[in-house]
Amino acid sequence: MPRQSKTYIKILEAALPLFAAYGYKGVAMRDIASAVGITAAALYNHFPNKEQLHLKALEYAFAQKVENLSTSLAETGSAKERLSRFILFWIESFGDNVILRSLLQREMADADPIRMKLLVEHVFQPMFNDVEVFIRQSANGLNPHLLFVSIIGLVMYHFEMSPLRKLIKGYSPEQDEPEQVAKHITELIQHGIALQPENDG
């Protein structure tokens, strides 16, 4: 994202928690202007409409994450180490970030085709492009699309289920530590679940 004025950035940072809490339809431009402490007219000087503001806010929220993923996957290491870094990236970027996770949940719940298309083009497709080559090289013929989505699901649901799973027998606080979650998911993907053979008789 090109260098922008302090007010422009303040608008984006004020808009993100509002969109996360109330969704695209639940937030008015005047709400964002009020949160920033400027007039609605001043807000429209920076963004011509809510659609543009929403897109730029999402780009702002995810741009650094996409760049960090590219850097992480470019580093050397074994296939397992690179897979673990990718999983840890998701955990640290999204799993434990309530605002980003809420933004994604809101967008998926609304399923607005135009906004979903923009979100894919500006956020998820660049991420997938970075990881696709790595998956094809390292994942023994697994479908890159399915594996990408499965990893995201494993990470995101681990945190979405947090209030419930903490009440299930066997929970320990270490299971919330990013490194422990990354290790578990990495080993699950690498080795699968070694089911015991059925007893025929």
C-alpha positions in Angstrom: 0.0 0.0 0.0 1.4 3.4 -0.9 2.3 5.8 1.8 -0.8 7.6 3.0 -1.6 10.5 5.4 -2.1 9.9 9.1 -5.8 10.6 8.8 -6.2 8.1 6.0 -4.6 5.4 8.2 -6.6 6.5 11.3 -9.8 6.0 9.2 -8.7 2.5 8.2 -7.8 1.5 11.8 -11.1 2.9 13.1 -13.1 1.1 10.4 -11.6 -2.4 11.0 -13.0 -3.1 14.5 -16.4 -1.6 13.5 -16.6 -3.9 10.4 -15.5 -6.8 12.5 -18.1 -6.2 15.2 -21.1 -5.2 13.1 -20.4 -6.4 9.6 -20.4 -4.4 6.4 -24.1 -3.7 6.4 -24.1 -2.7 10.1 -21.6 0.1 9.8 -22.5 3.6 8.3 -19.9 6.1 7.1 -21.0 8.5 9.8 -20.1 5.8 12.4 -16.6 5.6 11.1 -16.3 9.4 10.9 -17.4 9.6 14.5 -14.9 7.0 15.6 -12.1 8.9 13.9 -13.3 12.3 15.2 -13.9 13.9 11.8 -16.9 15.0 9.9 -18.6 12.8 7.3 -17.7 15.3 4.6 -14.0 14.9 5.6 -14.3 11.2 5.5 -15.7 11.3 1.9 -12.7 13.4 0.9 -10.6 10.3 1.6 -13.1 7.6 0.4 -15.8 8.2 -2.1 -18.1 5.4 -0.7 -18.3 2.7 1.9 -17.4 0.0 -0.6 -14.0 1.6 -1.3 -13.3 2.2 2.4 -14.2 -1.4 3.2 -11.9 -2.8 0.5 -9.0 -0.5 1.5 -9.5 -1.5 5.2 -9.3 -5.2 4.3 -6.2 -4.6 2.2 -4.6 -2.6 5.0 -5.4 -5.4 7.5 -4.0 -8.2 5.4 -1.3 -6.6 3.3 1.5 -7.0 5.9 0.4 -10.6 6.5 0.7 -11.5 2.8 4.1 -10.0 2.7 5.2 -11.9 5.8 4.0 -15.2 4.4 6.1 -14.6 1.2 9.2 -14.0 3.3 8.6 -17.0 5.5 8.1 -19.4 2.7 11.2 -18.1 0.9 13.4 -19.1 3.8 15.4 -22.3 3.6 14.6 -25.4 5.6 13.2 -28.8 5.3 9.6 -29.3 4.0 8.4 -30.0 7.5 10.0 -26.7 8.8 8.5 -24.7 6.0 5.1 -26.3 6.5 5.3 -25.5 10.2 6.2 -21.9 9.4 3.2 -21.6 7.2 0.9 -23.0 9.9 2.5 -20.8 12.5 2.0 -17.8 10.2 -1.8 -18.5 10.2 -1.9 -19.0 13.9 -0.1 -15.8 14.7 -1.7 -13.7 12.0 -5.3 -14.8 12.2 -6.0 -17.4 14.9 -5.3 -15.3 17.9 -6.3 -12.0 16.2 -10.0 -11.5 17.1 -10.5 -8.6 14.7 -9.1 -10.3 11.6 -10.9 -13.5 12.5 -14.1 -11.7 13.0 -13.7 -9.9 9.7 -13.3 -13.2 7.8 -16.3 -14.7 9.6 -18.4 -11.7 8.8 -17.5 -11.8 5.1 -18.1 -15.5 4.8 -21.5 -15.2 6.6 -22.6 -12.3 4.3 -21.2 -14.1 1.2 -21.6 -11.0 -0.9 -20.3 -12.1 -4.3 -18.6 -8.8 -5.1 -16.9 -8.4 -1.8 -15.9 -12.1 -1.7 -14.3 -11.7 -5.1 -12.3 -8.7 -4.0 -11.2 -10.5 -0.8 -10.0 -13.4 -2.8 -8.2 -11.3 -5.4 -6.5 -9.0 -2.8 -5.9 -11.4 0.1 -6.4 -15.1 -0.4 -5.2 -15.6 -4.0 -1.8 -14.0 -3.3 -1.4 -16.2 -0.3 -2.4 -19.3 -2.2 0.0 -18.4 -5.0 2.9 -18.2 -2.5 2.1 -21.5 -0.9 1.0 -23.5 -4.0 4.5 -24.0 -5.3 5.7 -25.2 -1.9 2.8 -27.6 -1.6 3.4 -29.1 -5.0 7.1 -29.6 -4.2 6.6 -31.0 -0.7 3.2 -32.6 -0.2 3.5 -35.8 -2.3 0.7 -35.2 -4.8 -1.9 -33.7 -2.4 -4.2 -31.2 -4.0 -2.8 -27.7 -3.2 -6.2 -26.1 -3.0 -7.7 -28.7 -0.6 -4.6 -28.7 1.6 -4.5 -24.9 1.8 -8.2 -24.7 2.8 -7.7 -27.6 5.3 -4.8 -25.9 7.1 -6.8 -22.7 7.3 -9.8 -24.6 8.7 -7.7 -26.4 11.3 -6.1 -23.2 12.6 -9.2 -21.0 12.5 -11.6 -23.5 14.1 -9.1 -24.3 16.9 -9.5 -20.7 18.0 -13.2 -20.3 17.2 -13.9 -23.3 19.4 -11.8 -21.9 22.3 -14.6 -21.1 24.8 -16.0 -24.6 24.4 -12.9 -26.7 24.1 -11.5 -25.2 27.4 -14.3 -27.0 29.2 -13.6 -30.4 27.6 -11.7 -32.9 29.7 -8.0 -33.0 28.7 -7.6 -29.2 28.1 -4.4 -27.5 29.3 -3.3 -23.9 28.8 -0.3 -25.1 26.7 -2.8 -26.0 23.9 -3.3 -22.3 23.3 0.4 -21.6 22.7 1.1 -20.9 19.0 4.1 -23.2 18.9 2.2 -26.1 20.4 -0.8 -25.7 18.0 1.6 -25.4 15.0 3.4 -28.6 16.1 0.2 -30.5 16.5 -1.2 -29.5 13.1 2.1 -30.1 11.4 2.4 -33.6 12.8 -1.3 -34.3 12.0 -0.7 -33.3 8.3 2.7 -35.1 8.1 1.6 -38.4 9.6 -2.2 -38.4 9.5 -4.0 -40.5 12.0 -2.5 -44.0 12.3 -5.7 -45.9 12.9 -5.4 -49.3 14.5 -6.3 -52.2 12.2 -9.7 -53.6 12.8 -9.9 -56.9 14.6 -11.6 -59.4 12.2 -12.3 -62.0 14.7 
